[in-house]
Amino acid sequence: MTEGYCVKCKAKREMANATKVTMKNGRKAMKGKCPKCGTGMYRILGN
């Protein structure tokens, strides 16, 4: 699981349903949901 920051809960949490995506500029990121509140979470990964 990937850890990300939830802006709604204001805490770091493990992402639920995390998937690897590529942004428009070519960088890789993880996209998922907060398991507690359901808000979308995003984490930019290194190259």
Kinemage of the C-alpha trace (Angstrom):
@kinemage 1
@onewidth
@group {chain A} dominant
@subgroup {mainchain}
@vectorlist {calphas} color= white
{ca met a 1} P 0.000 0.000 0.000
{ca thr a 2} L 1.076 3.575 -0.633
{ca glu a 3} L 0.924 6.279 1.982
{ca gly a 4} L -0.429 9.708 1.062
{ca tyr a 5} L -1.716 12.879 2.709
{ca cys a 6} L -5.470 13.407 3.037
{ca val a 7} L -6.272 17.131 2.980
{ca lys a 8} L -9.739 16.573 4.443
{ca cys a 9} L -8.573 14.513 7.461
{ca lys a 10} L -5.266 16.464 7.662
{ca ala a 11} L -3.345 13.233 8.255
{ca lys a 12} L -1.138 10.712 6.435
{ca arg a 13} L -2.991 7.523 5.599
{ca glu a 14} L -2.593 4.406 3.486
{ca met a 15} L -4.407 4.817 0.149
{ca ala a 16} L -7.264 2.471 -0.685
{ca asn a 17} L -7.550 1.263 -4.316
{ca ala a 18} L -4.192 2.834 -5.208
{ca thr a 19} L -3.299 2.755 -8.909
{ca lys a 20} L -0.216 3.986 -10.736
{ca val a 21} L -0.939 6.740 -13.264
{ca thr a 22} L 1.137 8.932 -15.583
{ca met a 23} L 0.463 12.663 -15.525
{ca lys a 24} L 0.372 14.896 -18.623
{ca asn a 25} L 3.979 16.015 -18.067
{ca gly a 26} L 5.184 12.380 -18.026
{ca arg a 27} L 5.770 12.022 -14.269
{ca lys a 28} L 4.420 9.012 -12.438
{ca ala a 29} L 1.970 9.252 -9.531
{ca met a 30} L -0.221 7.090 -7.302
{ca lys a 31} L -3.930 7.845 -7.205
{ca gly a 32} L -6.300 6.433 -4.609
{ca lys a 33} L -8.935 7.154 -1.969
{ca cys a 34} L -8.773 7.866 1.759
{ca pro a 35} L -10.083 4.785 3.599
{ca lys a 36} L -11.667 6.904 6.351
{ca cys a 37} L -13.472 9.732 4.506
{ca gly a 38} L -13.370 8.638 0.830
{ca thr a 39} L -11.644 11.782 -0.456
{ca gly a 40} L -9.387 11.377 -3.501
{ca met a 41} L -5.668 11.231 -2.659
{ca tyr a 42} L -2.685 11.774 -4.933
{ca arg a 43} L 1.030 11.179 -4.428
{ca ile a 44} L 3.701 12.180 -6.944
{ca leu a 45} L 6.471 9.581 -7.259
{ca gly a 46} L 10.133 10.066 -8.106
{ca asn a 47} L 11.471 9.568 -11.618
